[in-house]
Amino acid sequence: MIYDVRDYGARGDGYTVNTAAIQAALNDAKKTGGTVLIEGGRFVSGTLCLPSDITLRIEAGSALVGSRDIRDYRDCGFYHNEMKVTTSLLYALGEENITLTGEGKIDLSGDAFADFSVPFPSGADESTLTDEEKDQMVVSPKERPTQPIFFHDCRDIRIHDLTVLNAPCWTMTFSCCERIRIHDITVNNEVHIPNNDGMHFSASRDIVVSDSVILCGDDCIACTCITKEDGVCENIVISDCVLSSRSAAIRFGHLMSHVRRAAVNNVVIRESNRGIALFARDGGVVEDITVSNVVSDTKIYAGAWWGKGEPIVLCAADSTGIIRHISFRGITAETENPVLICGKDGNVTDIALTDCDIRVRRGKTNPYFTDKLDLQPNRPCVPAPFTFGDKIYVEGAGKLITDLAND
């Protein structure tokens, strides 16, 4: 059964708010396991609840557009540990067998919920920054939908062949979900807006992301347990993707999260602040991760971004967190900072870097943002214990291990 939202009174004129009409189509589709069709324009909507056993199909040349008025979004009934009250354009709680597809777009209207005239504080003296550096600064968010596309406690979710753009916050979030398949999608976010992760998997399992292009201000793909701190995020495959981020292209772990059994293969990382980042704080564990065949280009961006251009970061600094059984193979990287591996009392173990070509170049970003080891969120930035471009030291050992000037 096909349920065309226009048959319910929806208008694709780009300004009529069609929440009630589209929700009515979704509710009817639930009865038969049908497809809700969005075709023939730009259909503006506020919060929509996705039921089980439906397909939401957005045809080429058409778009589902999030309202630019925060009053059109309502509390979805889930309290998020980091983002607090959850407000979304699309959400599902405890549902199953949901597909989002089509060759159209989901426009999340993120630029309506940010103040581009006011940079987010970074601690830098703005009078010392070039115009290029000022243009890299994080902008200040206003009241915004906190989880634009949100799934909690759901199973069998499929998203493919769509373009999702302009998110005001975490673009797609999967909390405590199982069996997620995402392929052939494009995420195109405004890179100055903070927190607009492309895909965030929290305490979820059996995840496949492939053949997609993701551009974000925040992490392109993050795997954590933010929404369920005693959960596990596991059984993850990421392959054949192109990623670009002002934060990390791929992040495993955050604070006390437990992330395990993940494979990354055939990924291109372009003009990102960080490449692959693994983090563990007290109680956190990141283990059994393999990363292979990655081409990476990382650089330092001015502003309050986490990261300073590192191609690979493994950080369990100042914590009882654990990072172990990690393999990197076939990594080619151009970068403005070295690989960073930092732990305490031997809590980073069994790390292999094989067939890796890491080439460090000096960038032109203001010195305030360079020559630092960025261990956020474990600890604030600290001065780098080496002279950039000449030597790399083992912190605490006082011993030269690599002389880049001569090799």
C-alpha positions in Angstrom: 0.0 0.0 0.0 1.2 3.5 -0.9 0.2 6.4 1.3 0.8 9.7 -0.5 1.0 12.5 2.0 -0.7 14.8 -0.5 -3.9 12.7 -0.2 -3.9 13.7 3.5 -3.8 17.4 2.7 0.0 18.0 2.8 1.3 20.7 0.6 4.9 20.8 -0.8 5.1 24.5 -1.1 8.1 24.9 1.3 6.3 26.8 4.0 3.1 25.1 5.0 3.7 23.1 8.2 2.3 19.6 7.4 2.9 17.7 10.6 -0.6 16.5 11.2 -1.1 15.4 7.5 2.2 13.4 7.4 1.6 11.8 10.8 -1.9 10.7 9.7 -0.3 9.0 6.6 2.3 7.3 8.9 -0.4 6.1 11.2 -2.4 4.5 8.4 0.7 2.9 6.9 1.3 1.2 10.2 -2.0 -0.8 9.7 -0.8 -2.4 6.5 3.0 -2.2 6.7 2.9 0.3 3.8 5.0 3.0 2.3 4.5 6.7 3.1 5.3 8.7 -0.1 6.7 12.2 -0.1 6.8 13.5 -3.7 6.2 16.7 -5.5 7.9 19.5 -3.5 9.3 20.5 -0.2 7.1 19.3 2.7 7.8 21.2 5.9 7.0 19.4 9.2 7.5 19.4 12.9 7.9 16.3 15.1 6.8 13.0 13.5 6.6 9.6 15.2 7.7 6.6 13.1 5.7 3.4 13.8 6.8 -0.1 13.1 6.7 -1.9 9.8 6.7 1.2 7.6 8.8 2.7 4.8 9.2 6.5 4.5 10.1 7.1 0.8 11.2 10.6 -0.4 11.3 10.7 -4.1 14.1 12.4 -6.2 13.5 16.1 -6.4 11.5 16.2 -3.2 12.3 16.9 0.4 11.0 16.5 3.9 12.0 19.7 5.6 12.3 20.3 9.3 10.4 23.4 10.5 12.6 26.4 11.2 10.4 27.2 14.2 11.4 25.5 17.4 7.8 25.6 18.6 6.9 22.9 16.0 9.1 20.3 17.8 7.9 18.5 20.9 9.4 16.4 23.7 9.7 12.8 22.4 9.6 11.3 25.8 13.3 10.3 26.1 15.7 12.0 28.4 19.2 12.1 26.9 22.2 12.1 29.3 24.1 14.7 27.3 21.5 16.6 25.3 18.7 16.4 27.9 15.2 16.7 26.6 14.9 14.9 23.2 13.3 16.9 20.4 13.3 15.5 16.9 11.9 15.7 13.4 11.7 11.9 13.1 11.7 9.6 16.1 10.8 6.0 17.1 10.8 4.5 20.5 10.6 0.7 20.9 9.6 0.1 17.2 11.0 -2.3 14.6 11.3 -2.8 10.8 11.6 0.9 9.7 13.0 2.0 6.4 14.0 5.5 5.3 14.8 5.6 1.6 14.3 7.3 -1.8 16.5 9.6 -3.8 15.2 12.8 -2.2 16.4 14.8 0.8 15.8 15.3 4.5 16.6 19.0 5.2 16.9 19.5 8.9 17.1 23.3 8.7 20.1 23.6 11.1 21.1 27.1 10.0 17.9 28.4 11.6 19.1 27.3 15.0 22.6 28.8 15.1 24.0 32.3 15.5 26.7 32.7 12.8 27.6 36.2 14.0 28.9 35.0 17.4 31.7 32.5 17.6 31.7 29.9 20.4 34.4 30.8 23.0 37.7 29.1 22.3 40.0 31.0 24.6 42.0 32.4 21.7 42.7 36.1 21.3 40.6 36.8 18.2 42.7 39.9 17.4 45.6 37.6 16.5 43.6 35.4 14.1 43.6 35.7 10.4 40.3 36.0 8.5 40.8 32.4 7.4 41.2 31.3 11.0 38.1 33.3 12.1 36.1 31.5 9.4 37.0 28.2 11.0 35.5 29.1 14.4 32.6 27.2 15.9 29.4 29.2 15.8 27.0 29.5 18.8 24.0 27.3 18.8 20.5 28.6 19.8 17.6 26.5 21.1 17.5 23.7 18.6 16.1 20.2 18.0 18.6 18.0 19.9 18.2 14.7 18.1 16.8 15.4 14.6 16.5 11.7 13.6 16.3 9.5 16.7 15.8 5.8 17.3 15.7 4.3 20.8 15.2 0.6 21.6 14.5 -0.2 18.0 15.3 -3.2 15.8 15.8 -3.7 12.0 16.4 -0.1 10.8 17.4 0.5 7.2 18.4 3.8 5.7 19.6 4.1 2.2 19.8 6.2 -1.0 18.9 9.4 0.8 20.6 12.8 1.3 20.4 14.2 4.8 21.6 17.8 5.2 21.9 20.8 7.5 21.5 19.2 10.9 21.2 21.5 14.0 22.6 18.8 16.3 23.2 15.0 16.2 21.9 14.1 12.7 21.0 10.5 13.2 21.1 8.8 16.6 20.6 5.1 17.4 20.3 4.4 21.1 20.0 0.8 22.4 19.1 -0.4 18.9 19.9 -3.6 17.1 20.4 -4.5 13.4 21.1 -1.2 11.7 21.9 -1.1 8.0 22.9 2.2 6.4 24.3 2.5 2.9 24.5 4.8 -0.1 23.5 7.9 1.8 25.0 11.4 1.9 25.1 13.6 5.0 26.0 17.2 4.2 26.1 19.4 7.3 27.2 23.0 7.9 30.7 22.5 9.3 30.6 25.4 11.7 27.7 24.1 13.8 28.8 22.2 16.9 27.4 18.7 17.8 26.1 17.8 14.4 27.5 14.3 14.3 26.6 12.4 11.1 25.7 9.1 12.8 25.9 8.4 16.5 25.5 4.8 17.7 25.0 4.5 21.5 24.9 1.2 23.3 23.7 -0.4 20.0 24.8 -3.6 18.2 25.0 -5.2 14.8 25.7 -2.1 12.8 26.8 -1.8 9.1 27.6 1.5 7.5 28.8 1.5 3.9 29.2 3.3 0.6 28.3 6.7 2.1 29.7 10.3 2.1 29.5 12.3 5.3 30.5 15.9 6.0 30.0 17.3 9.5 31.2 19.8 12.0 31.3 17.1 14.7 32.2 13.4 14.4 31.1 11.7 11.1 30.5 8.4 12.8 30.6 8.0 16.6 30.1 4.8 18.6 29.6 5.3 22.4 27.3 4.5 25.3 26.2 8.1 26.1 22.5 7.2 26.4 23.1 4.0 28.4 26.3 4.3 30.4 26.3 0.6 31.5 25.6 -0.6 27.9 27.9 -1.9 25.2 28.2 -0.8 21.6 29.4 -3.7 19.5 29.6 -5.6 16.3 30.2 -2.7 14.0 31.3 -2.6 10.3 32.2 0.7 8.6 33.4 0.4 5.0 33.8 2.2 1.7 33.0 5.7 3.0 34.3 9.2 2.4 34.4 11.3 5.6 35.2 14.9 6.5 34.8 16.4 9.9 35.9 19.4 12.1 36.2 16.8 14.9 36.9 13.1 14.3 36.0 11.2 11.2 35.4 8.1 13.3 35.2 8.0 17.1 35.1 4.9 19.2 34.4 5.4 22.9 33.7 8.5 25.1 34.0 8.8 28.9 32.9 5.5 30.4 31.6 3.9 27.2 32.3 0.3 26.4 32.9 -0.3 22.6 34.1 -3.5 21.2 34.4 -5.6 18.0 34.5 -3.0 15.2 36.1 -3.2 11.7 36.8 -0.2 9.5 38.0 -0.8 6.0 38.4 1.2 2.7 37.8 4.6 4.1 38.9 8.0 2.8 39.2 10.9 5.3 39.5 14.3 3.8 40.3 17.7 5.5 39.4 16.5 8.9 40.5 17.7 12.3 41.0 14.1 13.5 41.0 10.8 11.6 40.3 7.8 13.8 39.9 8.5 17.6 39.6 6.1 20.4 38.9 7.4 23.9 38.3 5.9 27.4 37.8 7.5 30.7 37.3 5.9 34.1 35.3 2.7 33.6 35.5 2.9 29.8 36.7 0.1 27.6 37.5 0.2 23.8 38.7 -3.1 22.5 39.0 -5.4 19.5 39.1 -2.7 16.8 40.7 -3.3 13.4 41.3 -0.4 10.9 42.6 -1.1 7.5 43.1 0.6 4.1 42.6 4.2 5.1 43.7 7.3 3.3 43.7 10.3 5.6 44.2 14.0 5.3 44.0 15.9 8.7 44.7 19.5 9.6 44.3 21.8 12.5 41.2 24.0 12.5 41.0 27.2 14.6 38.3 27.2 17.3 36.9 25.2 20.1 37.1 21.9 18.3 38.4 18.8 20.0 41.5 17.6 18.2 44.6 19.2 16.6 45.0 17.5 13.3 46.0 14.0 14.5 45.5 11.1 12.0 45.1 8.5 14.9 44.4 9.1 18.6 44.3 6.5 21.3 43.7 8.3 24.6 43.0 6.8 28.1 45.0 9.6 29.8 44.4 10.3 33.5 41.9 7.5 33.9 41.4 3.8 34.7 39.9 3.4 31.2 41.3 0.6 29.0 42.1 0.6 25.3 43.4 -2.8 24.0 43.6 -5.2 21.1 43.7 -2.4 18.4 45.2 -2.9 14.9 45.9 -0.3 12.2 47.1 -1.7 8.8 47.6 0.1 5.5 47.2 3.7 6.7 48.4 6.5 4.5 48.2 9.9 6.2 49.1 13.5 5.5 48.8 15.3 8.8 49.7 18.5 10.8 50.3 16.5 14.0 51.6 13.0 14.8 49.8 9.9 15.9 48.9 10.4 19.6 48.8 7.4 22.0 48.4 8.3 25.6 47.6 6.3 28.7 48.3 5.8 32.3 49.9 2.9 34.2 49.8 0.7 31.1 46.1 1.0 30.3 46.7 1.2 26.6 48.0 -2.3 25.4 48.3 -4.6 22.4 48.4 -1.8 19.8 49.7 -2.7 16.3 50.5 -0.2 13.5 51.5 -2.1 10.3 52.3 -0.7 6.9 51.5 2.8 7.9 52.9 5.9 6.0 52.4 8.9 8.2 53.8 12.2 6.8 53.8 15.2 9.1 53.7 18.7 7.6 53.7 22.1 9.3 50.3 24.0 8.9 49.8 27.7 9.1 47.1 27.9 11.8 47.8 30.4 14.6 50.3 29.1 17.2 47.5 29.2 19.8 46.0 26.1 18.1 49.2 24.3 17.4 52.1 22.6 19.3 49.6 21.1 21.7 48.6 17.6 22.7 44.8 17.7 22.7 43.5 15.1 25.2 40.0 16.4 25.3 37.6 15.2 26.8 40.0 13.3 29.1 42.0 16.4 30.0 42.6 19.8 28.6 45.2 20.5 26.0 48.8 20.5 27.2 52.0 21.8 25.5 53.5 19.2 23.2 56.6 17.5 24.8 58.5 17.8 21.5 59.8 20.5 19.1 57.4 20.3 16.2 58.8 19.1 12.9 62.2 18.1 14.4 61.8 15.5 17.1 59.3 13.3 18.8 59.9 12.3 22.4 58.3 9.7 24.7 56.7 11.8 27.4 58.4 11.1 30.7 61.2 9.1 29.2 63.2 12.1 28.0 64.5 10.0 25.1 64.4 10.8 21.4 62.7 8.0 19.4 62.3 9.5 16.0 64.2 12.3 14.3 62.0 13.6 11.5 64.6 16.1 10.4 67.0 13.4 9.4 64.5 10.7 8.4 
